[in-house]
Amino acid sequence: MLSVIKDLAEDGMTMLLVTHEMRFAYEVSDQIVFMNQGRIEEQGPPKTLFEQPKSTRLSEFLKNIRF
């Protein structure tokens, strides 16, 4: 299933996905929204969110995942 989604993204299809597959999200997304308790905590390009998170919660989340 992930390969189909990746192919669609490469073809330029606009999609809204909810996933815990962070590496996959990083690779196929042009924008990521990180939510905390039902609210948008942070959003932006994958590289920015993963490498320079602004919120403490996103920083903590990224420390606890295998990426």
Backbone as CSV, one residue per row, in Angstrom:
resi,resn,N_x,N_y,N_z,CA_x,CA_y,CA_z,C_x,C_y,C_z
1,MET,0.811,-1.187,0.000,0.000,0.000,0.000,0.860,1.259,0.000
2,LEU,1.950,1.254,0.772,2.810,2.433,0.822,3.413,2.744,-0.540
3,SER,3.737,1.706,-1.304,4.323,1.940,-2.628,3.305,2.580,-3.576
4,VAL,2.046,2.224,-3.454,1.001,2.835,-4.284,0.867,4.318,-3.935
5,ILE,0.850,4.626,-2.653,0.751,6.016,-2.216,1.964,6.807,-2.691
6,LYS,3.146,6.212,-2.583,4.362,6.890,-3.035,4.294,7.168,-4.536
7,ASP,3.833,6.208,-5.323,3.686,6.405,-6.771,2.710,7.536,-7.072
8,LEU,1.599,7.581,-6.367,0.615,8.645,-6.574,1.199,10.014,-6.221
9,ALA,1.964,10.076,-5.139,2.603,11.334,-4.745,3.602,11.785,-5.802
10,GLU,4.373,10.847,-6.330,5.344,11.178,-7.377,4.660,11.655,-8.651
11,ASP,3.425,11.198,-8.874,2.645,11.644,-10.031,1.977,12.994,-9.785
12,GLY,2.134,13.540,-8.584,1.599,14.862,-8.282,0.205,14.885,-7.690
13,MET,-0.313,13.744,-7.295,-1.657,13.710,-6.715,-1.654,14.351,-5.329
14,THR,-2.631,15.193,-5.085,-2.811,15.789,-3.770,-3.507,14.777,-2.876
15,MET,-2.941,14.565,-1.677,-3.502,13.588,-0.743,-3.414,14.122,0.677
16,LEU,-4.301,13.659,1.497,-4.254,13.905,2.930,-4.140,12.540,3.592
17,LEU,-3.035,12.318,4.306,-2.787,11.019,4.938,-2.603,11.199,6.435
18,VAL,-3.014,10.207,7.176,-2.744,10.142,8.608,-1.912,8.888,8.812
19,THR,-0.711,9.045,9.390,0.183,7.895,9.529,1.116,8.060,10.720
20,HIS,1.580,6.932,11.204,2.651,6.914,12.193,3.955,6.466,11.537
21,GLU,3.932,6.272,10.233,5.119,5.881,9.466,5.916,7.145,9.144
22,MET,6.742,7.577,10.082,7.412,8.869,9.952,8.409,8.937,8.797
23,ARG,9.175,7.881,8.580,10.117,7.902,7.457,9.352,8.032,6.143
24,PHE,8.274,7.291,6.023,7.447,7.357,4.820,6.887,8.769,4.643
25,ALA,6.351,9.340,5.697,5.807,10.701,5.628,6.886,11.688,5.198
26,TYR,8.077,11.535,5.746,9.197,12.414,5.394,9.520,12.304,3.905
27,GLU,9.522,11.089,3.394,9.926,10.849,2.004,8.897,11.308,0.975
28,VAL,7.616,11.191,1.264,6.604,11.466,0.233,5.883,12.804,0.402
29,SER,6.025,13.451,1.541,5.248,14.665,1.806,5.972,15.925,1.370
30,ASP,5.172,16.919,0.997,5.758,18.246,0.813,5.373,19.148,1.988
31,GLN,4.363,18.736,2.761,3.957,19.418,3.990,3.549,18.365,5.014
32,ILE,3.878,18.626,6.278,3.483,17.735,7.372,2.812,18.578,8.448
33,VAL,1.766,18.029,9.032,1.088,18.664,10.158,1.257,17.736,11.356
34,PHE,1.834,18.247,12.431,1.976,17.479,13.667,0.887,17.951,14.621
35,MET,0.065,16.998,15.058,-1.044,17.340,15.948,-0.795,16.800,17.347
36,ASN,-1.263,17.548,18.328,-1.134,17.172,19.730,-2.474,17.443,20.410
37,GLN,-3.097,16.412,20.934,-4.384,16.502,21.617,-5.440,17.191,20.744
38,GLY,-5.469,16.818,19.464,-6.487,17.313,18.552,-6.244,18.696,17.984
39,ARG,-5.105,19.277,18.265,-4.786,20.621,17.769,-3.495,20.593,16.958
40,ILE,-3.421,21.485,15.985,-2.191,21.588,15.203,-1.112,22.204,16.083
41,GLU,-0.061,21.443,16.298,1.062,21.884,17.125,2.118,22.576,16.257
42,GLU,2.319,22.008,15.065,3.357,22.542,14.173,3.088,22.023,12.767
43,GLN,3.442,22.817,11.777,3.290,22.370,10.394,4.357,23.015,9.530
44,GLY,4.696,22.316,8.440,5.692,22.832,7.517,6.295,21.721,6.688
45,PRO,7.347,22.055,5.946,8.032,21.045,5.132,8.665,19.969,6.025
46,PRO,8.709,18.729,5.546,9.264,17.636,6.358,10.662,17.921,6.898
47,LYS,11.540,18.412,6.058,12.925,18.666,6.481,12.962,19.627,7.673
48,THR,12.163,20.677,7.619,12.122,21.652,8.703,11.579,21.034,9.982
49,LEU,10.459,20.335,9.887,9.852,19.758,11.084,10.727,18.692,11.722
50,PHE,11.349,17.860,10.913,12.146,16.762,11.456,13.519,17.219,11.944
51,GLU,14.073,18.244,11.321,15.432,18.661,11.673,15.479,19.889,12.575
52,GLN,14.412,20.691,12.581,14.390,21.905,13.399,13.016,22.112,14.031
53,PRO,12.549,21.156,14.814,11.222,21.320,15.414,11.205,22.525,16.353
54,LYS,10.096,23.251,16.334,9.961,24.428,17.194,9.302,24.084,18.524
55,SER,8.391,23.124,18.509,7.655,22.805,19.732,8.366,21.725,20.544
56,THR,8.239,21.836,21.840,8.809,20.845,22.748,8.186,19.479,22.508
57,ARG,6.877,19.450,22.289,6.174,18.172,22.098,6.661,17.444,20.857
58,LEU,6.853,18.161,19.750,7.360,17.521,18.534,8.784,17.029,18.757
59,SER,9.603,17.807,19.423,10.975,17.364,19.733,10.961,16.071,20.531
60,GLU,10.101,15.996,21.538,9.990,14.786,22.359,9.500,13.605,21.526
61,PHE,8.506,13.841,20.686,7.970,12.786,19.834,9.060,12.227,18.927
62,LEU,9.823,13.103,18.294,10.863,12.667,17.362,11.976,11.892,18.063
63,LYS,12.251,12.208,19.311,13.267,11.476,20.070,12.835,10.038,20.348
64,ASN,11.527,9.814,20.402,10.995,8.503,20.780,10.629,7.609,19.609
65,ILE,10.878,8.042,18.393,10.553,7.206,17.237,11.829,6.761,16.548
66,ARG,11.706,5.679,15.824,12.823,5.219,14.990,12.671,5.871,13.636
67,PHE,13.605,6.732,13.313,13.506,7.437,12.035,14.714,7.174,11.198
